[in-house]
Every structure is written in C-alpha cells, then in structure tokens.
Amino acid sequence: MKVIRKIKTMQREVEKLKKKNKVIGFVPTMGYLHDGHIRLINEAQKISDVVVVSIFVNPTQFGPNEDYEKYPRDERRDLKLCRNHNVDYVFIPSVNEIYPEGYETYVELTKTPNHLCGLSRPGHFRGVATILVKLFNIVKPDIAFFGLKDFQQTVVVKKLVSDLNITMRIKTVETVRDVDGLALSSRNKYLSEEERKKALTIPRSLIMAKEMIESGERSCEKIKEAMKKLLEENGLKVDYAEIVDSDTLEELKEVRFPCAIAVAVFVGQTRLIDNIVITNRKKILNLPKKEVVA
C-alpha cells in the first residue's frame, strides 16, 4: 500500500496506472473509517484493478458553527484498516495542498442542493462539489463509490459528473447499519450511551413511515407529522423529515415512487442523517427489521 500526500505524486502514479490500462476505483472519505467505508472498499475491489482511498476532512463543506475542528480524526487507525483491507493507494493531502494560498475557485450547483441538508447547511454542497471535482481531477478514477446514507450527496455527485462531462461512473452502495439498526457514521462517536439509545428513534421513524405507506397512506404531510412527533417525543430535535422524489429531491405532497424518506436530527449536539429509498410499493432498500430497533 502506498501512502501519498502530494497532488503531483498522486497524479504521476495515476498516469502510470492509466498507461497500463488499469481500472481505478476511488473511495473518497473524510477518514475515521468504519464498516460503511470498508463496504465501499470491498465493492470497489470487486470491479476495479486498483483501489484508491482518499482521506481529507474538507473545511469548505463545514459551516462556521459546525464541527470541523472536532471532527474525529485518527490517521494511524485509518491506515491500518486500509492496509488490512488491501487498499492500493491512500491519498492524504493537507489543507494547504488542496487549498493553497490565493485559492478562489469553487463549483456550485444551482438547484439540487436547495433541498434537505442544503437548506440547513448553506454552502455545504458547494464545498462538497468543489472537493470532489478536485479529487476526480487528481485521481482520475474510472469508478467512484459513495454510500447511500448520504443520499443527497449521491444525487449531487451524479448531477455534477453528468453536467461537467466527467468521464467516470458513480456506484452507490447501500447504507451499512449497526446491529441495533443505527446507520454507521463517523459522528456516532460523539454520542453518549443515553444519546445512542435516543438515536435509535431515527430508524424507527423510517420504519413507521414505510409502514404507513404500505398501509395505504399517501399524504406526505401526515407521514412527516407522525415522524416528527415520534422523534420529538424521544428527545430529538428535528432538522427535517421529508419525502422527496429520489431523482430530483423535489418535495412530494403525495407519495409516488420512487421516493426517498429522509431525516436529519440533532441528538444532543450531534447532527445525524438517515434515509430509505422506496423504489416501488414492495421493495425497500436496506431498512432494518422492525424487531431490531423497537
């Protein structure tokens, strides 16, 4: 496994790989790796000749009052995990390497971010889009892998690649959950034992919404009200609970398929997101069984 910290060095390695016609799979991360990231790495290894993992906590996607400074970091642990899972390259640039003095160029989508997390985190997806374009230009992957837990991000990156004619594929991978049903997230580290118990209401709210739809409810407002009531009764502060078109992220008034049910809540000071995607009346992607989280 090669650890690379300089952009030019990474680009030289990529050039060598391209000359050998190697298929490059890319897993961009902010580090503090967990089993969700390992699933992405495993999926990349199935269809790529070479797997590149990037570790970079991107300051431009954090707001002024968010957790950039305290975001969990453990490079030594991350490198051990990557080595144990046979990653070929780990790209770990510094902030000054990515955003040198005088940097002023950003990438911004005009519509897709204006939903869900984009409303409560202004500028977030500008930072996400910018770093992804930079990383794609550096690594030049054939396929990049993203988890569906960050559902809006997957929609943004697909639009980004399409609009900017970036010649690569985007592969999405289902959300990985802990045994209790909570979606894996680096921010779960922030939770106390009591907060962790409260956080289990998040997947429960998604289960409830799914069951309401299965029982014939089509009013998105009624479903969202029920979700918010459940979350708030269990001590969580709701940022949003929405039902949206899974392609455009347009908020729906009446349930139609495919759609995504998405929530963002504060568990104490920790903001967590989760979602499920319903492709039709019968198929639900990666929802934990009811008895696991009840």
N, C-alpha and C positions, 0 to 999 in steps of 0.2 A: 504494500500500500504506500502510495506517495502522498505526502502532505505538502501542499503548495500554498504559498501566501502572497505571491506576486502575480498580478494580472498577466504580464508578459510571459512569465514562466508557464502559466496555465495555457496561454494561447499557443506557445511553442509545442507543448505536449499534445494539445488538440490537433495541431497541424500534422504532427507525426501520425496520430491515430487516423486522421482523415485520409492520409496518403495510403494507409493500409486498408482502407475501406471498412474500418471498424464502426459498428453501430454504437453510438454513445447514448446511454441512458442517464438522465440527470434528475437528482432529487435535491431541490433547494430547501434548506431548512434554516431555522434560527437557533439550532442547537438544542441542548438539554434533551437529547434524543430519548424517545420512548418506543413502545411496541408499535405505535402507529407509524413512526418513521421507519422502523425495521420492516414493516409490511410493505412500505413503498420501495425500500431497497430490494426486498425479495422479489417483488413484481418486476422491478427494473432488470434484475438479473435473469429473469425468465426470457426476456425478449431483446436483451442488449448484449453486445460483446464486452463493453466496458461500462462500469458504473461510476459516475462522479457525484459525490455528495458535497454540497456547499454548506458552510456554517457561517452565518453572518446575521447578527442582530441589527436589523436595519433601522437607523434612527429616524429616517424620513417618514416612516409609517406610524410613528408614535406621536400622539398629541402632547402638548406642553404639560398636561397634568396626568399623563399616563405613566406606565411602569417601565419605561426604557432603562432607567438606571438600575432598577432592582430585578429586571427580567432574569430568570435563572440561567446561569452560565456554568459549564463545567467541561472545559475543553479536553482535559485528560480523560474523563469518563467517556465523552463522545468519541474520541479517537479509539479508545479500547473497544467500544461497541462496533465501530466501523471496521476495525481490524478483525474482530471476531466474526463479522458477517461478510468478510471477503470483499469489502469495497476496494475499488482500484485506486481512486483518487479522492482526496478530501481537500477542498479549496476553502481556505480560511483567511480571507483578506481582512486587513484592518479598515477602520472607518476612513482614515486618510487615504488609503489605497483606492477605495471606491469613490469617495467624495473629496478629492484633493482641493487645496486652497483655490478659490476662484470658480469652483463648480457652480453652474447655474442652469443646467438643462434638465427638464422634468417631462414625464409622459403623463398625460391626463385623459381619461375617458369622460365624455360629457353626459352620458345617460345611465349606464349600467351601475355606477357607484351610488346613484341617487335613490337608493333603497336600503333597507335593513341596516347593516353596520355603517354604511356610508353616511347615513343621516345623523347618527350619534357620534361618528368619528370623522369629522370633516378633514379632508386631506389624507386620510389613511390610504385610500386606494391610489392616490397619486404617488405616494411613496412605494406602494406595492408594485404598481405598473412600472415605475422607474427602475427599481432594483431588478425586476425580472427581465426587462429589456437589456439592462447592462449584463446580467448574468448569462442570458441567452447569447449575447454577442461575444462573451468571453469563452463560454464552454462549447457553444455551437452544437447543442445536443440534437440527436435525431428524434428523441422522445423525452418528454419531461413528465414527471409523476407528481400528482397532487392528491391529497386526501379530501374526501367529500365532507368531512366535518366543517372545513372552511368552505361551505358551499358557494357563497357569493364570490369568493376568490376564484373558484374554478370557472365560474361564468365569466368573470373579468378576464382571466388569462386566456380563455378560448376566444373571446372577442378581440383581445389585444393581438394575439397571433394571427387571427383572420384579417383584421383591419390593416396591420402593418406588414402583411405578406411575409411573415417569418416562416421559413420552410422547416417546420418540425411538427410532430404530433404531440397532443396532450392526452395523457392517460390518467383517468381518475380512478381512485381506489376507495372502497367503502370505508366508512368510519370504523375504527377499532375501539372497542369498549372494554372496560374492566369487567371483572366477574359480577359486579353489582349493577352493571348497566351504564355507569357514567362514562361518557366519551373521554378517551385519553387526551390530555392536554398538558403541555409543559406548565401551565398556570395552576394545575391541580396541586402542585407543590405548595402553593400559598395557603391551602385550606387547612383549618384546624380539624380535629376529629369531629366536632359538632357541626362545623360548616360542611364537611364532607357528607354527613348524613342528610343535611338540608339539601345539598346539591342533587341528591337522588330524585328530588321532585322534578328536575328538568326532564329526564327521560320519561318519568311518569306522566308529565303533561303531554308529551308527544304521543304516548300510548293512548291517553284519553282522547286526544284529538283524532287519532286514527280510528278508534272505536266509534266515535260519534259519526265519522264519515261512513264507516262500514254499516252503521245502523240506519243510514239514510239522510243524516243531517247534511244540508248543502249551504247553509248560511255561514259564511266565514266569520261574520261578526259574532254569532252565537258561540262558535267554536273558540274563537280568540278570547271572548269574555270568560268562558269556562276555564281556559288555560291560565289566564291571568289570575283568576280567583284562586285556583289551586296553588299557583306559585306564591302568591302573596300571603295566603293563609299559612304557608310553611316558611315564612320569614325571608323570602327572596324579593329583591327589588327588580321589577321588570323593566328592562330597557325596551324590548319589543317582543311581541308574539304575533307572527304574521303568517299568512298563507299566500303564496305567490306563484305565478307562472314559473316553472322550473327553467325555462329558456330565457325569458326576458326579465324576470324578477318583478314583473308588474303585480301589484297587489290585487287580489281577487275578491270580489264581493260574493260570488257563488263558486263553490268548489267545482273545478274542472280538472281534467287530467291531461298531461302530467302536471303535478304541482309539488311544491316544497312547503313543508311546515317548518318554520324556523323560529328559534327563540334566542334571546340574549338576556341574561340576568346578572345581577350583582349578588354574589354570596359573600356577605360582609363587604370587603373592599375589592374582591376578586370578580372580574367580569368573565363569564363563561358563555359560550355559544354551543348550540346543538341544532340538529335538524333531521328530518326524514324526508325522503323523496317518494312520492306515490306516483308510479307510472301508469297504473290503471286501478280498477276497483279491487283487485285481488292482490297485486304484487306490492309489497312494502320492502324497501331496501334497508337491510341491516337494522331493524328495530329489535331491541332486546325483548325477550319474553316477559309477559306481564308478571309472572311469579318471581322473576329475578329481582325486580326493583320495588315490588309492592311493600 
